[in-house]
């Protein structure tokens, strides 16, 4: 009946009942999906319920079909005609389809049905605070948390909150299908980075208390020893900080006497680089744009391209590498940080009792969090905000390494990168420190362009 990119929403069929009964008796699923404690369901009970519903008026509840099979259910209920509101519910029962965008696609179809076909003004939902995966997905779609009943529900040995969320039609219309076209992807990620910067994410806090000595210490503390076995002298060198806004790397190289240029997508991030340059009074060239288009710079312009974690915000690394090769001088250096591709879509929240369960396929260019990734940001005032992050895409290790070699780069080193937190295998399982001791989150590589292009 309703066709999405990944799922079909259709009426329930008698042949769905066996799998539906299987889902109803899955305790883990029931603890996530319902308020009441789980109870056993027989196939006979499911059949009677199905027969009863056949005799009732049609409702806005749908079976979710993917790859030709029933994988769950979703629907709209509690329509209030005077208020033009309704409530949404969804359950993906087949765990093979968790975390791969199928639930997001189903919810998008329901919202389109509610707003466009049923003329609903607002859609609300209720979930439990322990269902973090669902909350992240709803925030990523555009729902906003509107309130909570604290410690309202007894679930699996503890009390959890009821979380009330909602989305208005005008908000959904503004952001529906935000990344369908590359230009829309850039606009979406630019908007997300602006929001993160304004909230005070650590990557948007300019380094304003450096000296030349501490700047060199900061640079040497970054993962991967500089090629040649020590600190290079960057004074007078031409350095491009690529997709590196925030007033951090530019401040370091500026204080070390480099001729600094920066290209970044985010207005707010670039403002931090202006702030750092004005504070230390070093010249800087600032360009706003996408990392796959360095047309603002001539060929053979730089001795170093410093590219912190950013390549995963773009679905195809090949045009980026082409541009980096073009603007680097022969013998120039490229320092690249990227997501550890073997843990794509995996976080500390995926602790499974004895390990971290890998569920995502190892695919070049696959979106890492198709249901939406929500960042928790603590501002200078101590206020905690949960903000939908930019879209991220996995790049395989073979793709990155062979992509560099194929463009004439010589690898000078490859390192695991733990970011700002020290790994600790003895930390609490499910914590970030424990998780990164099992699966380093990032990697860093130094590459050098051969002497002749």
C-alpha positions as CSV (number, residue, x, y, z in Angstrom):
1,X,0.0,0.0,0.0
2,X,2.7,2.5,1.1
3,X,6.1,2.0,-0.6
4,X,9.3,3.4,0.8
5,X,13.0,3.0,-0.1
6,X,13.4,-0.1,2.0
7,X,10.0,-1.2,3.2
8,X,6.4,-1.7,2.2
9,X,3.6,-0.9,4.6
10,X,0.6,-3.2,3.8
11,X,-2.4,-4.9,5.5
12,X,-1.7,-7.8,7.7
13,X,-2.1,-11.3,6.2
14,X,-2.8,-14.7,7.7
15,X,0.6,-15.9,6.7
16,X,2.2,-13.2,8.9
17,X,0.8,-14.7,12.1
18,X,3.5,-17.3,12.8
19,X,6.3,-14.7,12.7
20,X,4.1,-12.2,14.6
21,X,3.7,-14.8,17.4
22,X,7.4,-15.4,17.4
23,X,8.0,-11.6,17.9
24,X,5.4,-11.4,20.7
25,X,7.2,-14.1,22.6
26,X,10.7,-12.5,22.3
27,X,11.3,-11.1,25.8
28,X,14.0,-8.7,24.8
29,X,11.7,-7.2,22.1
30,X,8.8,-7.0,24.5
31,X,10.8,-5.1,27.1
32,X,11.7,-2.5,24.5
33,X,8.3,-2.3,22.8
34,X,5.6,-2.3,25.5
35,X,4.7,-0.8,28.9
36,X,3.2,-3.9,30.4
37,X,5.3,-6.9,31.5
38,X,5.7,-9.6,28.7
39,X,3.1,-12.3,28.6
40,X,3.0,-15.5,26.5
41,X,1.2,-15.5,23.2
42,X,0.0,-18.7,21.5
43,X,-0.5,-19.0,17.8
44,X,-4.2,-19.7,18.5
45,X,-4.5,-16.5,20.4
46,X,-2.9,-14.6,17.6
47,X,-5.3,-16.1,15.1
48,X,-8.3,-15.2,17.2
49,X,-7.0,-11.6,17.5
50,X,-6.5,-11.5,13.7
51,X,-10.1,-12.8,13.1
52,X,-11.5,-10.2,15.5
53,X,-9.7,-7.4,13.7
54,X,-11.1,-8.5,10.3
55,X,-14.6,-7.8,11.6
56,X,-13.7,-4.3,12.8
57,X,-13.4,-1.1,10.9
58,X,-10.1,-0.6,9.1
59,X,-7.4,1.0,11.2
60,X,-4.1,2.8,10.4
61,X,-2.0,-0.2,11.5
62,X,0.3,-1.8,8.9
63,X,2.4,-4.9,8.5
64,X,6.0,-3.9,7.6
65,X,7.4,-5.9,4.7
66,X,11.1,-6.0,3.6
67,X,12.7,-8.4,1.1
68,X,9.4,-10.1,0.7
69,X,8.8,-11.1,4.3
70,X,7.0,-9.7,7.4
71,X,9.5,-8.0,9.7
72,X,7.3,-6.0,12.1
73,X,4.3,-3.7,12.5
74,X,3.6,0.0,12.8
75,X,0.7,2.4,12.8
76,X,-1.2,5.5,13.9
77,X,-3.8,5.5,16.6
78,X,-5.7,7.8,19.1
79,X,-6.7,10.2,16.3
80,X,-8.1,13.4,17.8
81,X,-10.1,15.1,15.1
82,X,-10.5,18.5,16.9
83,X,-6.8,18.7,17.7
84,X,-5.6,17.2,14.4
85,X,-3.2,14.9,16.3
86,X,-2.5,11.2,16.5
87,X,0.0,8.8,18.1
88,X,2.6,6.6,16.4
89,X,3.8,3.2,17.3
90,X,6.3,0.9,15.6
91,X,8.0,-2.4,16.2
92,X,10.7,-4.1,14.1
93,X,10.5,-7.7,15.3
94,X,13.2,-9.2,13.0
95,X,16.5,-8.2,14.7
96,X,18.4,-8.8,11.4
97,X,16.7,-5.5,10.3
98,X,17.7,-3.4,13.4
99,X,20.0,-0.4,12.9
100,X,19.9,-0.5,9.1
101,X,17.4,2.2,8.3
102,X,14.3,0.0,7.9
103,X,12.6,1.5,11.0
104,X,13.4,5.0,9.9
105,X,11.9,4.3,6.4
106,X,8.7,2.9,8.0
107,X,8.4,6.0,10.3
108,X,8.9,8.3,7.3
109,X,6.1,6.6,5.4
110,X,3.8,6.8,8.4
111,X,4.6,10.5,8.8
112,X,3.9,11.1,5.1
113,X,0.7,9.2,5.5
114,X,-0.3,11.2,8.6
115,X,0.6,14.7,7.3
116,X,-0.2,14.5,3.6
117,X,-3.1,12.0,3.4
118,X,-4.8,12.3,6.8
119,X,-4.2,16.1,7.3
120,X,-2.8,15.6,10.8
121,X,-1.1,18.6,12.4
122,X,1.1,16.8,14.9
123,X,2.2,13.2,15.6
124,X,3.3,12.1,19.1
125,X,4.7,8.9,20.6
126,X,5.7,7.5,23.9
127,X,8.8,5.3,24.5
128,X,10.8,4.2,27.5
129,X,14.1,5.9,28.5
130,X,16.0,2.6,28.3
131,X,15.2,2.3,24.6
132,X,18.1,4.6,23.6
133,X,18.3,3.2,20.1
134,X,14.7,4.2,19.4
135,X,15.2,7.7,21.0
136,X,18.2,8.4,18.8
137,X,16.3,7.3,15.7
138,X,13.3,9.5,16.5
139,X,15.5,12.5,17.2
140,X,17.2,11.8,13.9
141,X,13.9,11.8,12.0
142,X,12.9,15.1,13.6
143,X,10.9,14.3,16.7
144,X,11.6,16.4,19.8
145,X,11.5,15.3,23.4
146,X,8.6,17.1,25.1
147,X,8.6,15.7,28.6
148,X,9.0,12.7,30.8
149,X,7.3,10.8,33.6
150,X,10.3,10.0,35.8
151,X,10.7,6.4,37.1
152,X,7.3,5.6,35.8
153,X,7.7,2.0,34.5
154,X,9.1,-1.1,36.1
155,X,11.2,-2.8,33.5
156,X,13.7,-5.6,33.8
157,X,14.5,-5.0,37.4
158,X,14.5,-1.2,37.5
159,X,12.3,1.8,37.1
160,X,12.6,3.8,33.8
161,X,11.1,7.0,32.5
162,X,8.4,7.4,30.0
163,X,9.6,9.7,27.3
164,X,7.1,11.8,25.3
165,X,8.1,13.0,21.9
166,X,6.4,14.9,19.1
167,X,6.8,16.3,15.6
168,X,4.8,19.0,13.9
169,X,3.9,18.9,10.2
170,X,5.9,22.0,9.3
171,X,9.1,20.7,10.9
172,X,8.7,17.4,9.1
173,X,8.2,19.1,5.8
174,X,11.4,21.2,6.3
175,X,13.6,18.2,6.7
176,X,12.0,15.2,5.0
177,X,14.5,13.3,2.8
178,X,17.4,15.6,3.9
179,X,20.1,13.7,2.1
180,X,18.6,12.5,-1.1
181,X,20.9,14.6,-3.2
182,X,24.6,15.4,-2.7
183,X,23.8,19.1,-2.4
184,X,21.3,18.4,0.3
185,X,23.8,16.2,2.1
186,X,26.2,19.2,2.3
187,X,23.4,21.5,3.5
188,X,22.4,19.0,6.1
189,X,25.9,18.4,7.5
190,X,26.6,22.1,7.4
191,X,23.5,22.8,9.5
192,X,24.4,20.0,11.9
193,X,27.9,21.2,12.5
194,X,26.7,24.8,13.0
195,X,24.3,23.5,15.6
196,X,27.0,21.4,17.3
197,X,29.4,24.4,17.3
198,X,26.8,26.7,18.8
199,X,26.1,24.1,21.5
200,X,29.8,24.0,22.5
201,X,31.0,20.7,21.1
202,X,34.7,20.2,22.1
203,X,35.8,20.3,18.4
204,X,34.5,23.9,18.2
205,X,36.3,25.4,21.1
206,X,39.3,27.4,19.8
207,X,42.7,27.0,21.5
208,X,43.3,30.4,22.9
209,X,45.8,29.7,25.6
210,X,48.7,28.4,23.5
211,X,52.4,29.3,23.4
212,X,54.7,28.2,20.6
213,X,56.0,25.6,23.0
214,X,52.6,24.2,24.0
215,X,51.5,24.4,20.3
216,X,54.4,22.1,19.4
217,X,53.5,19.8,22.3
218,X,49.9,19.6,21.2
219,X,51.0,18.8,17.6
220,X,53.4,16.1,18.8
221,X,50.7,14.6,21.1
222,X,48.5,13.8,18.1
223,X,48.5,10.2,17.0
224,X,51.4,9.2,14.7
225,X,55.0,10.4,15.0
226,X,55.8,13.0,12.3
227,X,57.6,11.4,9.3
228,X,61.3,11.6,9.9
229,X,61.0,10.6,13.5
230,X,60.4,13.9,15.2
231,X,59.0,17.4,15.1
232,X,59.1,19.1,11.8
233,X,59.8,22.8,11.5
234,X,56.6,24.3,10.0
235,X,57.8,27.9,10.0
236,X,57.3,29.4,6.5
237,X,55.6,26.1,5.3
238,X,52.3,26.3,3.5
239,X,49.7,24.3,5.4
240,X,46.1,23.5,4.5
241,X,43.8,22.5,7.4
242,X,41.1,20.6,5.5
243,X,37.6,20.3,6.9
244,X,39.3,21.3,10.1
245,X,37.2,24.2,11.4
246,X,37.0,25.1,15.1
247,X,40.1,27.2,15.8
248,X,42.3,24.4,17.0
249,X,44.7,23.1,14.3
250,X,44.9,26.5,12.6
251,X,45.9,28.0,15.9
252,X,48.7,25.4,16.4
253,X,50.2,25.9,12.9
254,X,49.7,29.6,13.0
255,X,51.7,29.9,16.2
256,X,54.4,27.7,14.7
257,X,54.9,30.2,11.9
258,X,53.2,28.3,9.1
259,X,51.3,30.0,6.3
260,X,47.9,28.7,7.2
261,X,44.8,28.1,5.0
262,X,41.6,26.4,6.0
263,X,38.6,25.1,4.1
264,X,35.5,24.0,6.0
265,X,31.8,23.6,5.4
266,X,30.5,25.1,8.6
267,X,30.1,28.9,9.1
268,X,30.2,28.5,12.8
269,X,33.4,26.5,12.8
270,X,35.2,28.9,10.5
271,X,34.2,31.8,12.8
272,X,36.3,30.0,15.5
273,X,39.3,30.0,13.2
274,X,38.8,33.8,12.6
275,X,38.7,34.2,16.4
276,X,41.9,32.3,16.9
277,X,43.8,34.1,14.2
278,X,42.7,37.5,15.6
279,X,43.7,36.4,19.1
280,X,47.2,35.4,18.1
281,X,47.5,37.9,15.2
282,X,48.7,35.5,12.5
283,X,47.5,35.8,8.9
284,X,45.1,33.1,7.6
285,X,43.3,32.3,4.4
286,X,39.7,31.1,5.0
287,X,37.6,29.4,2.4
288,X,34.1,27.9,2.9
289,X,33.3,24.8,0.9
290,X,33.2,21.0,0.6
291,X,36.4,18.9,1.0
292,X,35.9,17.4,-2.5
293,X,36.3,20.7,-4.2
294,X,39.5,22.6,-3.6
295,X,39.1,24.8,-6.6
296,X,39.9,27.9,-4.5
297,X,43.5,26.7,-4.4
298,X,46.0,26.3,-7.2
299,X,47.9,23.1,-8.1
300,X,51.0,22.4,-5.9
301,X,50.1,25.0,-3.3
302,X,50.8,23.2,0.0
303,X,53.6,21.4,1.9
304,X,51.1,19.7,4.2
305,X,47.4,18.9,4.2
306,X,46.2,18.2,7.7
307,X,42.8,16.4,7.5
308,X,41.4,15.5,10.9
309,X,38.3,13.3,11.4
310,X,36.1,14.5,8.5
311,X,36.5,12.1,5.5
312,X,33.6,10.0,6.9
313,X,31.2,12.9,6.6
314,X,31.4,12.4,2.8
315,X,30.2,9.3,1.1
316,X,33.0,9.0,-1.6
317,X,36.6,9.6,-0.7
318,X,37.9,9.5,-4.2
319,X,37.3,13.1,-5.3
320,X,38.7,14.2,-2.0
321,X,41.9,12.3,-2.5
322,X,42.1,13.6,-6.1
323,X,41.9,17.2,-4.9
324,X,44.5,16.6,-2.1
325,X,46.9,15.2,-4.6
326,X,46.4,18.1,-6.9
327,X,47.1,20.9,-4.3
328,X,50.0,19.1,-2.6
329,X,53.5,19.8,-3.9
330,X,55.7,16.8,-4.8
331,X,57.1,15.4,-1.5
332,X,54.2,17.0,0.4
333,X,52.7,15.3,3.4
334,X,49.1,14.3,4.0
335,X,47.9,13.5,7.5
336,X,44.5,11.8,7.5
337,X,42.3,10.6,10.4
338,X,39.3,8.4,9.7
339,X,36.9,6.0,11.4
340,X,38.1,2.6,12.2
341,X,36.1,0.8,9.5
342,X,35.8,-2.4,11.4
343,X,33.6,-0.8,14.1
344,X,31.3,1.2,11.8
345,X,28.0,1.8,13.5
346,X,29.3,0.2,16.7
347,X,29.4,2.2,20.0
348,X,29.7,1.6,23.7
349,X,25.9,1.2,23.8
350,X,26.2,-2.1,21.9
351,X,27.6,-4.0,24.9
352,X,25.9,-7.5,24.7
353,X,26.9,-9.0,28.1
354,X,30.1,-10.6,26.9
355,X,31.2,-8.3,24.1
356,X,30.2,-5.7,21.5
357,X,28.0,-7.2,18.8
358,X,29.0,-6.2,15.3
359,X,25.8,-5.9,13.2
360,X,26.7,-3.6,10.2
361,X,28.1,-5.0,7.0
362,X,31.6,-4.1,6.0
363,X,30.6,-2.0,2.9
364,X,32.4,1.0,1.3
365,X,30.3,4.1,1.5
366,X,27.6,2.6,3.7
367,X,25.9,5.1,6.0
368,X,27.1,4.3,9.5
369,X,24.0,5.4,11.5
370,X,21.1,5.4,9.1
371,X,18.6,5.8,12.0
372,X,20.3,9.0,13.0
373,X,23.3,9.6,15.4
374,X,22.6,11.9,18.4
375,X,25.5,13.7,20.0
376,X,25.4,14.6,23.7
377,X,27.0,18.0,24.2
378,X,27.8,19.7,27.5
379,X,28.0,23.5,27.1
380,X,30.2,25.9,29.0
381,X,27.2,26.5,31.4
382,X,27.0,22.8,32.2
383,X,23.7,22.4,30.2
384,X,23.4,19.1,28.4
385,X,22.0,19.1,24.9
386,X,21.2,16.1,22.6
387,X,21.8,17.2,19.1
388,X,21.4,15.2,15.8
389,X,24.8,14.9,14.3
390,X,26.0,15.0,10.7
391,X,25.6,12.0,8.4
392,X,28.6,9.7,8.4
393,X,29.7,7.0,5.9
394,X,32.1,4.1,6.3
395,X,35.3,3.8,4.3
396,X,37.0,0.5,4.2
397,X,40.7,0.2,5.2
398,X,41.5,-1.3,1.7
399,X,39.7,1.6,0.1
400,X,41.6,4.2,2.0
401,X,45.1,2.7,1.7
402,X,44.7,1.6,-2.0
403,X,43.2,5.0,-2.8
404,X,46.3,6.8,-1.5
405,X,48.8,4.4,-3.1
406,X,47.0,4.6,-6.4
407,X,47.4,8.4,-6.4
408,X,51.1,8.3,-5.9
409,X,51.3,8.5,-2.1
410,X,53.8,6.5,-0.1
411,X,52.6,5.5,3.4
412,X,54.8,6.7,6.2
413,X,52.8,5.2,9.0
414,X,49.4,3.9,10.2
415,X,48.2,4.2,13.8
416,X,45.1,3.4,15.9
417,X,43.7,6.5,17.4
418,X,41.7,6.7,20.7
419,X,40.7,10.3,20.5
420,X,40.5,12.3,23.8
421,X,39.9,9.3,26.1
422,X,42.5,6.7,27.3
423,X,41.4,3.1,26.7
424,X,40.9,1.0,29.8
425,X,40.0,-2.6,29.5
426,X,39.3,-2.7,33.2
427,X,36.7,0.0,33.0
428,X,33.0,-0.7,33.3
429,X,31.8,-2.7,30.3
430,X,29.6,-0.5,28.1
431,X,31.6,2.6,29.0
432,X,33.5,4.5,26.3
433,X,36.9,3.8,27.9
434,X,36.2,0.0,27.9
435,X,34.7,0.0,24.4
436,X,37.7,1.7,22.8
437,X,40.1,-0.7,24.6
438,X,38.3,-3.4,22.6
439,X,37.7,-1.5,19.3
440,X,39.9,1.6,18.7
441,X,37.4,4.2,17.3
442,X,39.7,5.9,14.8
443,X,42.8,5.5,12.6
444,X,45.4,7.9,11.4
445,X,47.8,7.7,8.5
446,X,50.7,9.8,7.3
447,X,51.3,9.7,3.6
448,X,53.8,11.5,1.4
449,X,53.3,12.4,-2.2
450,X,56.1,11.0,-4.5
451,X,58.7,13.5,-5.8
452,X,57.1,13.6,-9.3
453,X,53.5,13.8,-10.2
